[in-house]
Amino acid sequence: MHSENLQKGQLLIAEPSIIGDSSFNRSVILLAEHNEEGSVGFILNKPLSYSLQDLIPEIEAAFTVYDGGPVEQDNLYFIHTVPELLPNSTEISNGIYWGGDFERTKTLINNGTIQRDAIRFFLGYSGWDAQQLEHELQMHSWIVCSNTYAATLLTKNSTGFWKEKIVEMGGDYLIWSNAPENPILN
């Protein structure tokens, strides 16, 4: 389950020791790209308080928008499971794709062809320079796991996702699964 061999498509689970970092505390990140130049990922479990329609009024769907990470938070990104509908998308892995023709995406959402379980939108992304993520792994900031959910990943309930992954780790992680998000408030 744990792996130091980073590859796009894997999940990064924030170690319980990441406290006080509002971006990454209790985050589950899908690693969308990883190469010698750096890494890009999207936080899967941090929904924002507004919808896609709040950001783009011509889209007639109240899909939740997520905080993808602290980089370029003024840009909207999306991942999906419908590459046959969205030309120019890039496969991350296991049936999950990144981006594509946004004008077509808007049309297909508006006519009901693309449903909320097939696509997820993010403001910003999580990014690491070359070797930065590897360094954070050495510092025990992240746990690397395979995406065993494959394309059903976008159907996961985001609110309990971090806790679910920590419980799966078992052992010493179990105690953290019920700890308050901010231990000072305990």
N, CA and C atoms as an extended XYZ file, in Angstrom:
558
Properties=species:S:1:pos:R:3:atomname:S:1:resname:S:1:resid:I:1 pbc="F F F"
N         0.825       -1.194        0.000 N   MET     1
C         0.000        0.000        0.000 CA  MET     1
C         0.868        1.256        0.000 C   MET     1
N         1.959        1.231        0.719 N   HIS     2
C         2.852        2.388        0.769 CA  HIS     2
C         3.900        2.250       -0.324 C   HIS     2
N         4.253        3.345       -0.933 N   SER     3
C         5.216        3.261       -2.018 CA  SER     3
C         6.013        4.540       -2.105 C   SER     3
N         7.280        4.415       -2.271 N   GLU     4
C         8.138        5.586       -2.471 CA  GLU     4
C         8.360        5.834       -3.956 C   GLU     4
N         7.895        4.925       -4.796 N   ASN     5
C         8.049        5.044       -6.231 CA  ASN     5
C         6.876        5.858       -6.783 C   ASN     5
N         7.052        7.170       -6.845 N   LEU     6
C         5.966        8.063       -7.246 CA  LEU     6
C         5.599        7.911       -8.713 C   LEU     6
N         4.289        7.898       -8.974 N   GLN     7
C         3.759        7.844      -10.328 CA  GLN     7
C         2.458        8.611      -10.364 C   GLN     7
N         2.184        9.227      -11.514 N   LYS     8
C         0.891        9.896      -11.631 CA  LYS     8
C        -0.211        8.863      -11.477 C   LYS     8
N        -1.323        9.304      -10.911 N   GLY     9
C        -2.435        8.411      -10.646 CA  GLY     9
C        -2.483        7.911       -9.217 C   GLY     9
N        -1.390        8.054       -8.473 N   GLN    10
C        -1.374        7.625       -7.081 CA  GLN    10
C        -2.052        8.679       -6.201 C   GLN    10
N        -2.388        8.265       -4.985 N   LEU    11
C        -2.958        9.175       -4.001 CA  LEU    11
C        -1.893        9.544       -2.981 C   LEU    11
N        -1.881       10.802       -2.603 N   LEU    12
C        -1.034       11.280       -1.514 CA  LEU    12
C        -1.952       11.555       -0.328 C   LEU    12
N        -1.687       10.909        0.776 N   ILE    13
C        -2.478       11.081        1.989 CA  ILE    13
C        -1.628       11.882        2.966 C   ILE    13
N        -2.165       13.016        3.429 N   ALA    14
C        -1.410       13.847        4.371 CA  ALA    14
C        -1.194       13.077        5.669 C   ALA    14
N         0.045       13.056        6.114 N   GLU    15
C         0.361       12.451        7.405 CA  GLU    15
C        -0.376       13.231        8.501 C   GLU    15
N        -0.793       12.557        9.566 N   PRO    16
C        -1.461       13.270       10.657 CA  PRO    16
C        -0.609       14.385       11.254 C   PRO    16
N         0.701       14.319       11.052 N   SER    17
C         1.593       15.340       11.618 CA  SER    17
C         1.505       16.678       10.894 C   SER    17
N         0.838       16.746        9.736 N   ILE    18
C         0.667       18.032        9.049 CA  ILE    18
C        -0.475       18.761        9.745 C   ILE    18
N        -0.116       19.588       10.703 N   ILE    19
C        -1.098       20.352       11.478 CA  ILE    19
C        -0.798       21.824       11.274 C   ILE    19
N        -1.830       22.609       11.114 N   GLY    20
C        -1.636       24.049       10.967 CA  GLY    20
C        -1.420       24.488        9.533 C   GLY    20
N        -1.361       23.555        8.605 N   ASP    21
C        -1.235       23.885        7.182 CA  ASP    21
C        -2.635       23.793        6.587 C   ASP    21
N        -3.278       24.938        6.419 N   SER    22
C        -4.682       24.929        5.999 CA  SER    22
C        -4.880       24.296        4.627 C   SER    22
N        -3.881       24.341        3.767 N   SER    23
C        -4.020       23.729        2.448 CA  SER    23
C        -3.967       22.215        2.509 C   SER    23
N        -3.058       21.673        3.288 N   PHE    24
C        -2.796       20.242        3.210 CA  PHE    24
C        -3.202       19.425        4.425 C   PHE    24
N        -3.574       20.042        5.528 N   ASN    25
C        -4.008       19.295        6.703 CA  ASN    25
C        -5.174       18.378        6.322 C   ASN    25
N        -5.010       17.082        6.543 N   ARG    26
C        -6.020       16.056        6.261 CA  ARG    26
C        -6.432       15.997        4.797 C   ARG    26
N        -5.481       16.230        3.914 N   SER    27
C        -5.761       16.202        2.475 CA  SER    27
C        -5.534       14.825        1.875 C   SER    27
N        -6.338       14.539        0.844 N   VAL    28
C        -6.111       13.396       -0.032 CA  VAL    28
C        -5.951       13.992       -1.427 C   VAL    28
N        -4.792       13.760       -2.040 N   ILE    29
C        -4.458       14.385       -3.318 CA  ILE    29
C        -4.282       13.323       -4.389 C   ILE    29
N        -4.905       13.561       -5.540 N   LEU    30
C        -4.652       12.721       -6.708 CA  LEU    30
C        -3.456       13.311       -7.434 C   LEU    30
N        -2.410       12.535       -7.579 N   LEU    31
C        -1.211       12.975       -8.289 CA  LEU    31
C        -1.482       12.884       -9.789 C   LEU    31
N        -1.643       14.042      -10.430 N   ALA    32
C        -2.032       14.091      -11.844 CA  ALA    32
C        -0.838       14.059      -12.782 C   ALA    32
N         0.326       14.482      -12.297 N   GLU    33
C         1.544       14.461      -13.107 CA  GLU    33
C         2.729       14.346      -12.167 C   GLU    33
N         3.696       13.549      -12.571 N   HIS    34
C         4.948       13.446      -11.811 CA  HIS    34
C         6.056       13.093      -12.801 C   HIS    34
N         7.065       13.944      -12.869 N   ASN    35
C         8.217       13.677      -13.721 CA  ASN    35
C         9.436       14.374      -13.121 C   ASN    35
N        10.540       14.381      -13.841 N   GLU    36
C        11.781       14.950      -13.298 CA  GLU    36
C        11.693       16.462      -13.086 C   GLU    36
N        10.710       17.113      -13.688 N   GLU    37
C        10.562       18.565      -13.529 CA  GLU    37
C         9.698       18.938      -12.333 C   GLU    37
N         8.922       18.001      -11.815 N   GLY    38
C         8.071       18.284      -10.666 CA  GLY    38
C         6.793       17.477      -10.678 C   GLY    38
N         5.847       17.911       -9.862 N   SER    39
C         4.607       17.169       -9.684 CA  SER    39
C         3.423       18.121       -9.595 C   SER    39
N         2.263       17.622      -10.018 N   VAL    40
C         1.007       18.363       -9.955 CA  VAL    40
C        -0.048       17.415       -9.406 C   VAL    40
N        -0.894       17.928       -8.521 N   GLY    41
C        -1.982       17.123       -7.988 CA  GLY    41
C        -3.169       17.991       -7.648 C   GLY    41
N        -4.289       17.334       -7.323 N   PHE    42
C        -5.516       18.027       -6.956 CA  PHE    42
C        -6.043       17.444       -5.652 C   PHE    42
N        -6.348       18.319       -4.694 N   ILE    43
C        -6.912       17.886       -3.419 CA  ILE    43
C        -8.350       17.433       -3.668 C   ILE    43
N        -8.647       16.204       -3.311 N   LEU    44
C        -9.949       15.611       -3.611 CA  LEU    44
C       -11.001       15.850       -2.532 C   LEU    44
N       -10.583       16.236       -1.341 N   ASN    45
C       -11.522       16.243       -0.217 CA  ASN    45
C       -11.686       17.593        0.469 C   ASN    45
N       -11.524       18.681       -0.274 N   LYS    46
C       -11.707       20.014        0.314 CA  LYS    46
C       -12.715       20.810       -0.516 C   LYS    46
N       -14.019       20.501       -0.352 N   PRO    47
C       -15.029       21.246       -1.110 CA  PRO    47
C       -15.071       22.705       -0.670 C   PRO    47
N       -15.300       23.580       -1.619 N   LEU    48
C       -15.446       24.998       -1.329 CA  LEU    48
C       -16.927       25.302       -1.126 C   LEU    48
N       -17.227       26.506       -0.686 N   SER    49
C       -18.614       26.847       -0.345 CA  SER    49
C       -19.425       27.364       -1.525 C   SER    49
N       -18.889       27.282       -2.712 N   TYR    50
C       -19.649       27.738       -3.872 CA  TYR    50
C       -19.610       26.683       -4.963 C   TYR    50
N       -20.521       26.864       -5.913 N   SER    51
C       -20.689       25.874       -6.973 CA  SER    51
C       -20.082       26.362       -8.282 C   SER    51
N       -20.052       25.463       -9.234 N   LEU    52
C       -19.557       25.788      -10.571 CA  LEU    52
C       -20.379       26.912      -11.184 C   LEU    52
N       -21.678       26.898      -10.961 N   GLN    53
C       -22.552       27.934      -11.507 CA  GLN    53
C       -22.263       29.302      -10.882 C   GLN    53
N       -21.810       29.339       -9.635 N   ASP    54
C       -21.404       30.602       -9.010 CA  ASP    54
C       -20.224       31.214       -9.746 C   ASP    54
N       -19.322       30.360      -10.237 N   LEU    55
C       -18.117       30.840      -10.924 CA  LEU    55
C       -18.359       31.104      -12.406 C   LEU    55
N       -19.166       30.262      -13.027 N   ILE    56
C       -19.441       30.376      -14.467 CA  ILE    56
C       -20.958       30.325      -14.648 C   ILE    56
N       -21.609       31.494      -14.602 N   PRO    57
C       -23.080       31.540      -14.624 CA  PRO    57
C       -23.726       30.859      -15.828 C   PRO    57
N       -23.030       30.763      -16.969 N   GLU    58
C       -23.644       30.109      -18.126 CA  GLU    58
C       -23.714       28.590      -17.998 C   GLU    58
N       -23.071       28.036      -16.961 N   ILE    59
C       -23.218       26.602      -16.682 CA  ILE    59
C       -24.393       26.445      -15.723 C   ILE    59
N       -25.358       25.664      -16.136 N   GLU    60
C       -26.598       25.509      -15.377 CA  GLU    60
C       -26.554       24.264      -14.504 C   GLU    60
N       -25.514       24.161      -13.695 N   ALA    61
C       -25.375       23.020      -12.793 CA  ALA    61
C       -24.665       23.490      -11.531 C   ALA    61
N       -25.159       23.037      -10.421 N   ALA    62
C       -24.587       23.443       -9.138 CA  ALA    62
C       -23.540       22.433       -8.658 C   ALA    62
N       -22.652       22.004       -9.550 N   PHE    63
C       -21.593       21.062       -9.172 CA  PHE    63
C       -20.681       21.734       -8.147 C   PHE    63
N       -20.268       20.974       -7.147 N   THR    64
C       -19.346       21.478       -6.134 CA  THR    64
C       -17.990       21.761       -6.768 C   THR    64
N       -17.362       22.844       -6.325 N   VAL    65
C       -15.996       23.168       -6.729 CA  VAL    65
C       -15.105       22.891       -5.516 C   VAL    65
N       -13.957       22.303       -5.772 N   TYR    66
C       -13.031       21.928       -4.709 CA  TYR    66
C       -11.799       22.817       -4.723 C   TYR    66
N       -11.176       22.925       -3.556 N   ASP    67
C        -9.890       23.610       -3.431 CA  ASP    67
C        -8.838       22.613       -3.915 C   ASP    67
N        -8.288       22.846       -5.111 N   GLY    68
C        -7.326       21.910       -5.679 CA  GLY    68
C        -5.941       22.025       -5.075 C   GLY    68
N        -5.662       23.164       -4.440 N   GLY    69
C        -4.359       23.407       -3.838 CA  GLY    69
C        -4.030       24.880       -3.902 C   GLY    69
N        -2.907       25.248       -3.336 N   PRO    70
C        -2.579       26.669       -3.183 CA  PRO    70
C        -2.005       27.361       -4.424 C   PRO    70
N        -1.770       26.642       -5.504 N   VAL    71
C        -1.151       27.233       -6.693 CA  VAL    71
C        -2.230       27.641       -7.698 C   VAL    71
N        -2.120       28.851       -8.234 N   GLU    72
C        -3.028       29.368       -9.273 CA  GLU    72
C        -4.494       29.200       -8.897 C   GLU    72
N        -4.870       29.691       -7.727 N   GLN    73
C        -6.248       29.539       -7.261 CA  GLN    73
C        -7.250       30.401       -8.024 C   GLN    73
N        -6.781       31.186       -8.970 N   ASP    74
C        -7.707       31.942       -9.813 CA  ASP    74
C        -8.018       31.185      -11.110 C   ASP    74
N        -7.499       29.973      -11.256 N   ASN    75
C        -7.757       29.143      -12.441 CA  ASN    75
C        -8.597       27.935      -12.069 C   ASN    75
N        -9.480       27.556      -12.988 N   LEU    76
C       -10.351       26.410      -12.800 CA  LEU    76
C        -9.784       25.222      -13.578 C   LEU    76
N        -9.705       24.068      -12.917 N   TYR    77
C        -9.211       22.835      -13.518 CA  TYR    77
C       -10.278       21.764      -13.328 C   TYR    77
N       -10.209       20.703      -14.142 N   PHE    78
C       -11.151       19.611      -13.940 CA  PHE    78
C       -10.540       18.280      -14.332 C   PHE    78
N       -11.013       17.241      -13.629 N   ILE    79
C       -10.679       15.861      -13.961 CA  ILE    79
C       -12.005       15.153      -14.219 C   ILE    79
N       -11.958       14.077      -14.990 N   HIS    80
C       -13.205       13.426      -15.389 CA  HIS    80
C       -12.961       11.988      -15.804 C   HIS    80
N       -14.074       11.311      -16.095 N   THR    81
C       -14.016        9.907      -16.511 CA  THR    81
C       -14.675        9.705      -17.871 C   THR    81
N       -14.803       10.780      -18.648 N   VAL    82
C       -15.503       10.699      -19.937 CA  VAL    82
C       -14.647       11.218      -21.102 C   VAL    82
N       -13.494       10.605      -21.361 N   PRO    83
C       -12.613       11.095      -22.425 CA  PRO    83
C       -13.239       10.992      -23.811 C   PRO    83
N       -14.166       10.052      -23.987 N   GLU    84
C       -14.824        9.906      -25.278 CA  GLU    84
C       -15.704       11.118      -25.592 C   GLU    84
N       -16.089       11.866      -24.576 N   LEU    85
C       -16.914       13.056      -24.759 CA  LEU    85
C       -16.103       14.345      -24.819 C   LEU    85
N       -14.892       14.307      -24.241 N   LEU    86
C       -14.090       15.525      -24.114 CA  LEU    86
C       -12.742       15.381      -24.823 C   LEU    86
N       -12.678       15.840      -26.069 N   PRO    87
C       -11.414       15.770      -26.809 CA  PRO    87
C       -10.301       16.548      -26.098 C   PRO    87
N        -9.092       16.149      -26.366 N   ASN    88
C        -7.892       16.806      -25.848 CA  ASN    88
C        -7.693       16.648      -24.349 C   ASN    88
N        -8.290       15.618      -23.758 N   SER    89
C        -8.026       15.356      -22.351 CA  SER    89
C        -6.820       14.425      -22.248 C   SER    89
N        -6.171       14.460      -21.103 N   THR    90
C        -4.961       13.679      -20.870 CA  THR    90
C        -5.228       12.635      -19.793 C   THR    90
N        -4.906       11.374      -20.083 N   GLU    91
C        -5.144       10.334      -19.082 CA  GLU    91
C        -4.148       10.463      -17.937 C   GLU    91
N        -4.687       10.474      -16.735 N   ILE    92
C        -3.848       10.430      -15.533 CA  ILE    92
C        -3.522        8.966      -15.277 C   ILE    92
N        -4.546        8.150      -15.105 N   SER    93
C        -4.423        6.689      -14.987 CA  SER    93
C        -5.772        6.102      -14.619 C   SER    93
N        -5.907        4.812      -14.836 N   ASN    94
C        -7.083        4.052      -14.393 CA  ASN    94
C        -8.414        4.690      -14.772 C   ASN    94
N        -8.510        5.272      -15.966 N   GLY    95
C        -9.778        5.824      -16.416 CA  GLY    95
C       -10.103        7.221      -15.921 C   GLY    95
N        -9.124        7.896      -15.342 N   ILE    96
C        -9.307        9.279      -14.896 CA  ILE    96
C        -8.489       10.187      -15.805 C   ILE    96
N        -9.129       11.255      -16.272 N   TYR    97
C        -8.523       12.165      -17.249 CA  TYR    97
C        -8.516       13.587      -16.712 C   TYR    97
N        -7.603       14.380      -17.258 N   TRP    98
C        -7.415       15.753      -16.837 CA  TRP    98
C        -7.692       16.657      -18.034 C   TRP    98
N        -8.574       17.643      -17.832 N   GLY    99
C        -8.818       18.677      -18.831 CA  GLY    99
C        -9.540       18.187      -20.063 C   GLY    99
N        -9.482       19.017      -21.087 N   GLY   100
C       -10.165       18.750      -22.342 CA  GLY   100
C       -10.808       20.031      -22.849 C   GLY   100
N       -11.609       19.896      -23.852 N   ASP   101
C       -12.279       21.031      -24.483 CA  ASP   101
C       -13.316       21.617      -23.520 C   ASP   101
N       -13.030       22.804      -22.978 N   PHE   102
C       -13.892       23.381      -21.948 CA  PHE   102
C       -15.231       23.852      -22.512 C   PHE   102
N       -15.256       24.395      -23.715 N   GLU   103
C       -16.530       24.835      -24.311 CA  GLU   103
C       -17.459       23.633      -24.480 C   GLU   103
N       -16.903       22.528      -24.931 N   ARG   104
C       -17.700       21.300      -25.074 CA  ARG   104
C       -18.146       20.798      -23.698 C   ARG   104
N       -17.272       20.914      -22.703 N   THR   105
C       -17.609       20.500      -21.341 CA  THR   105
C       -18.826       21.270      -20.837 C   THR   105
N       -18.823       22.585      -21.040 N   LYS   106
C       -19.963       23.407      -20.609 CA  LYS   106
C       -21.253       22.954      -21.290 C   LYS   106
N       -21.202       22.736      -22.586 N   THR   107
C       -22.382       22.303      -23.337 CA  THR   107
C       -22.902       20.971      -22.826 C   THR   107
N       -21.995       20.012      -22.605 N   LEU   108
C       -22.407       18.675      -22.180 CA  LEU   108
C       -22.941       18.651      -20.743 C   LEU   108
N       -22.451       19.549      -19.908 N   ILE   109
C       -23.017       19.661      -18.561 CA  ILE   109
C       -24.417       20.260      -18.652 C   ILE   109
N       -24.547       21.313      -19.432 N   ASN   110
C       -25.847       21.984      -19.559 CA  ASN   110
C       -26.930       21.089      -20.159 C   ASN   110
N       -26.558       20.195      -21.079 N   ASN   111
C       -27.597       19.332      -21.655 CA  ASN   111
C       -27.753       18.007      -20.896 C   ASN   111
N       -27.047       17.871      -19.778 N   GLY   112
C       -27.209       16.708      -18.914 CA  GLY   112
C       -26.420       15.484      -19.308 C   GLY   112
N       -25.589       15.589      -20.329 N   THR   113
C       -24.791       14.441      -20.772 CA  THR   113
C       -23.705       14.104      -19.750 C   THR   113
N       -23.064       15.121      -19.174 N   ILE   114
C       -22.052       14.889      -18.135 CA  ILE   114
C       -22.684       15.165      -16.778 C   ILE   114
N       -22.692       14.133      -15.942 N   GLN   115
C       -23.247       14.226      -14.588 CA  GLN   115
C       -22.133       14.486      -13.576 C   GLN   115
N       -22.514       14.926      -12.393 N   ARG   116
C       -21.540       15.318      -11.361 CA  ARG   116
C       -20.597       14.185      -10.940 C   ARG   116
N       -21.007       12.924      -11.018 N   ASP   117
C       -20.122       11.817      -10.630 CA  ASP   117
C       -19.058       11.507      -11.673 C   ASP   117
N       -19.126       12.159      -12.834 N   ALA   118
C       -18.161       11.906      -13.906 CA  ALA   118
C       -17.127       13.014      -14.045 C   ALA   118
N       -17.256       14.084      -13.239 N   ILE   119
C       -16.352       15.219      -13.390 CA  ILE   119
C       -16.204       15.929      -12.052 C   ILE   119
N       -15.026       16.490      -11.800 N   ARG   120
C       -14.799       17.269      -10.582 CA  ARG   120
C       -13.978       18.488      -10.946 C   ARG   120
N       -14.406       19.642      -10.415 N   PHE   121
C       -13.763       20.922      -10.701 CA  PHE   121
C       -12.971       21.409       -9.491 C   PHE   121
N       -11.865       22.101       -9.780 N   PHE   122
C       -10.963       22.587       -8.735 CA  PHE   122
C       -10.540       24.020       -9.032 C   PHE   122
N       -10.463       24.824       -7.985 N   LEU   123
C        -9.773       26.100       -8.097 CA  LEU   123
C        -8.361       25.853       -7.605 C   LEU   123
N        -7.393       26.091       -8.460 N   GLY   124
C        -6.000       25.876       -8.107 CA  GLY   124
C        -5.584       24.426       -8.165 C   GLY   124
N        -4.312       24.228       -7.914 N   TYR   125
C        -3.745       22.881       -7.875 CA  TYR   125
C        -2.631       22.841       -6.854 C   TYR   125
N        -2.160       21.654       -6.562 N   SER   126
C        -1.021       21.442       -5.678 CA  SER   126
C         0.182       21.165       -6.564 C   SER   126
N         1.256       21.899       -6.357 N   GLY   127
C         2.420       21.737       -7.215 CA  GLY   127
C         3.705       21.639       -6.424 C   GLY   127
N         4.641       20.876       -6.953 N   TRP   128
C         5.943       20.691       -6.332 CA  TRP   128
C         7.014       20.828       -7.399 C   TRP   128
N         8.087       21.520       -7.088 N   ASP   129
C         9.232       21.607       -7.991 CA  ASP   129
C         9.960       20.264       -8.022 C   ASP   129
N        10.921       20.155       -8.919 N   ALA   130
C        11.719       18.929       -9.034 CA  ALA   130
C        12.269       18.534       -7.664 C   ALA   130
N        12.074       17.298       -7.294 N   GLN   131
C        12.563       16.691       -6.046 CA  GLN   131
C        11.895       17.221       -4.777 C   GLN   131
N        11.032       18.224       -4.875 N   GLN   132
C        10.379       18.764       -3.674 CA  GLN   132
C         9.455       17.736       -3.022 C   GLN   132
N         8.658       17.045       -3.823 N   LEU   133
C         7.751       16.047       -3.263 CA  LEU   133
C         8.542       14.884       -2.654 C   LEU   133
N         9.597       14.470       -3.321 N   GLU   134
C        10.448       13.402       -2.765 CA  GLU   134
C        11.004       13.822       -1.400 C   GLU   134
N        11.405       15.081       -1.290 N   HIS   135
C        11.907       15.596       -0.010 CA  HIS   135
C        10.800       15.555        1.048 C   HIS   135
N         9.590       15.947        0.675 N   GLU   136
C         8.480       15.921        1.627 CA  GLU   136
C         8.161       14.487        2.051 C   GLU   136
N         8.346       13.526        1.156 N   LEU   137
C         8.162       12.119        1.529 CA  LEU   137
C         9.222       11.684        2.540 C   LEU   137
N        10.454       12.115        2.334 N   GLN   138
C        11.519       11.794        3.286 CA  GLN   138
C        11.258       12.419        4.653 C   GLN   138
N        10.554       13.563        4.659 N   MET   139
C        10.215       14.256        5.907 CA  MET   139
C         8.927       13.686        6.527 C   MET   139
N         8.387       12.644        5.915 N   HIS   140
C         7.162       11.969        6.396 CA  HIS   140
C         5.958       12.902        6.430 C   HIS   140
N         5.813       13.710        5.370 N   SER   141
C         4.640       14.574        5.248 CA  SER   141
C         3.495       13.878        4.534 C   SER   141
N         3.818       12.866        3.726 N   TRP   142
C         2.816       12.203        2.900 CA  TRP   142
C         2.949       10.691        2.969 C   TRP   142
N         1.825       10.027        2.768 N   ILE   143
C         1.777        8.584        2.571 CA  ILE   143
C         1.338        8.399        1.122 C   ILE   143
N         2.036        7.569        0.374 N   VAL   144
C         1.696        7.326       -1.024 CA  VAL   144
C         0.942        6.012       -1.114 C   VAL   144
N        -0.223        6.052       -1.775 N   CYS   145
C        -1.062        4.862       -1.937 CA  CYS   145
C        -1.487        4.724       -3.389 C   CYS   145
N        -1.768        3.515       -3.790 N   SER   146
C        -2.351        3.281       -5.106 CA  SER   146
C        -3.789        3.777       -5.105 C   SER   146
N        -4.260        4.201       -6.254 N   ASN   147
C        -5.666        4.557       -6.408 CA  ASN   147
C        -6.425        3.272       -6.715 C   ASN   147
N        -6.879        2.601       -5.684 N   THR   148
C        -7.600        1.339       -5.864 CA  THR   148
C        -9.037        1.562       -6.324 C   THR   148
N        -9.493        2.801       -6.319 N   TYR   149
C       -10.859        3.126       -6.727 CA  TYR   149
C       -10.981        3.256       -8.239 C   TYR   149
N        -9.855        3.445       -8.925 N   ALA   150
C        -9.819        3.684      -10.370 CA  ALA   150
C       -10.783        4.815      -10.717 C   ALA   150
N       -11.593        4.643      -11.752 N   ALA   151
C       -12.474        5.711      -12.220 CA  ALA   151
C       -13.613        6.023      -11.249 C   ALA   151
N       -13.884        5.147      -10.276 N   THR   152
C       -14.939        5.451       -9.302 CA  THR   152
C       -14.458        6.438       -8.236 C   THR   152
N       -13.220        6.853       -8.320 N   LEU   153
C       -12.657        7.809       -7.360 CA  LEU   153
C       -13.518        9.066       -7.244 C   LEU   153
N       -14.071        9.542       -8.345 N   LEU   154
C       -14.855       10.781       -8.318 CA  LEU   154
C       -16.208       10.614       -7.633 C   LEU   154
N       -16.596        9.394       -7.329 N   THR   155
C       -17.856        9.172       -6.624 CA  THR   155
C       -17.657        9.108       -5.108 C   THR   155
N       -16.405        9.159       -4.654 N   LYS   156
C       -16.120        9.063       -3.217 CA  LYS   156
C       -16.665       10.283       -2.489 C   LYS   156
N       -17.238       10.056       -1.302 N   ASN   157
C       -17.679       11.137       -0.435 CA  ASN   157
C       -16.428       11.828        0.109 C   ASN   157
N       -16.299       13.101       -0.154 N   SER   158
C       -15.063       13.795        0.186 CA  SER   158
C       -14.897       14.052        1.680 C   SER   158
N       -15.986       14.190        2.431 N   THR   159
C       -15.845       14.611        3.818 CA  THR   159
C       -15.139       13.591        4.708 C   THR   159
N       -15.334       12.318        4.494 N   GLY   160
C       -14.684       11.320        5.336 CA  GLY   160
C       -13.536       10.598        4.667 C   GLY   160
N       -13.090       11.102        3.525 N   PHE   161
C       -12.098       10.381        2.722 CA  PHE   161
C       -10.761       10.239        3.441 C   PHE   161
N       -10.245       11.313        4.041 N   TRP   162
C        -8.957       11.250        4.728 CA  TRP   162
C        -9.026       10.230        5.863 C   TRP   162
N       -10.090       10.303        6.673 N   LYS   163
C       -10.240        9.381        7.794 CA  LYS   163
C       -10.313        7.939        7.298 C   LYS   163
N       -11.054        7.710        6.223 N   GLU   164
C       -11.167        6.366        5.652 CA  GLU   164
C        -9.790        5.820        5.269 C   GLU   164
N        -8.982        6.643        4.625 N   LYS   165
C        -7.647        6.187        4.208 CA  LYS   165
C        -6.753        5.929        5.420 C   LYS   165
N        -6.843        6.761        6.446 N   ILE   166
C        -6.035        6.583        7.659 CA  ILE   166
C        -6.439        5.289        8.367 C   ILE   166
N        -7.722        5.007        8.439 N   VAL   167
C        -8.193        3.759        9.053 CA  VAL   167
C        -7.660        2.558        8.273 C   VAL   167
N        -7.647        2.651        6.930 N   GLU   168
C        -7.096        1.567        6.106 CA  GLU   168
C        -5.635        1.289        6.428 C   GLU   168
N        -4.886        2.340        6.812 N   MET   169
C        -3.468        2.161        7.143 CA  MET   169
C        -3.306        1.279        8.376 C   MET   169
N        -4.260        1.391        9.302 N   GLY   170
C        -4.213        0.588       10.517 CA  GLY   170
C        -3.057        0.977       11.424 C   GLY   170
N        -2.738        0.102       12.329 N   GLY   171
C        -1.620        0.310       13.242 CA  GLY   171
C        -1.690        1.627       13.993 C   GLY   171
N        -0.562        2.325       14.039 N   ASP   172
C        -0.470        3.587       14.770 CA  ASP   172
C        -1.366        4.678       14.188 C   ASP   172
N        -1.802        4.517       12.952 N   TYR   173
C        -2.659        5.536       12.334 CA  TYR   173
C        -4.077        5.526       12.911 C   TYR   173
N        -4.517        4.403       13.452 N   LEU   174
C        -5.885        4.312       13.953 CA  LEU   174
C        -6.193        5.369       15.009 C   LEU   174
N        -5.239        5.663       15.862 N   ILE   175
C        -5.482        6.655       16.907 CA  ILE   175
C        -5.781        8.033       16.315 C   ILE   175
N        -5.199        8.324       15.150 N   TRP   176
C        -5.399        9.621       14.513 CA  TRP   176
C        -6.754        9.731       13.827 C   TRP   176
N        -7.373        8.617       13.528 N   SER   177
C        -8.616        8.655       12.759 CA  SER   177
C        -9.744        9.379       13.485 C   SER   177
N        -9.734        9.384       14.800 N   ASN   178
C       -10.781       10.072       15.580 CA  ASN   178
C       -10.283       11.314       16.301 C   ASN   178
N        -9.026       11.669       16.076 N   ALA   179
C        -8.481       12.870       16.726 CA  ALA   179
C        -9.099       14.123       16.096 C   ALA   179
N        -9.246       15.189       16.871 N   PRO   180
C        -9.776       16.432       16.278 CA  PRO   180
C        -8.807       16.988       15.238 C   PRO   180
N        -9.344       17.735       14.285 N   GLU   181
C        -8.498       18.299       13.235 CA  GLU   181
C        -7.415       19.201       13.816 C   GLU   181
N        -7.758       19.954       14.838 N   ASN   182
C        -6.781       20.800       15.511 CA  ASN   182
C        -6.677       20.301       16.946 C   ASN   182
N        -5.597       19.545       17.293 N   PRO   183
C        -5.473       18.951       18.622 CA  PRO   183
C        -5.475       19.978       19.759 C   PRO   183
N        -5.148       21.215       19.468 N   ILE   184
C        -5.141       22.261       20.496 CA  ILE   184
C        -6.565       22.497       21.009 C   ILE   184
N        -7.559       22.246       20.145 N   LEU   185
C        -8.949       22.453       20.525 CA  LEU   185
C        -9.553       21.269       21.272 C   LEU   185
N        -8.764       20.246       21.515 N   ASN   186
C        -9.243       19.043       22.177 CA  ASN   186
C        -9.520       19.300       23.641 C   ASN   186
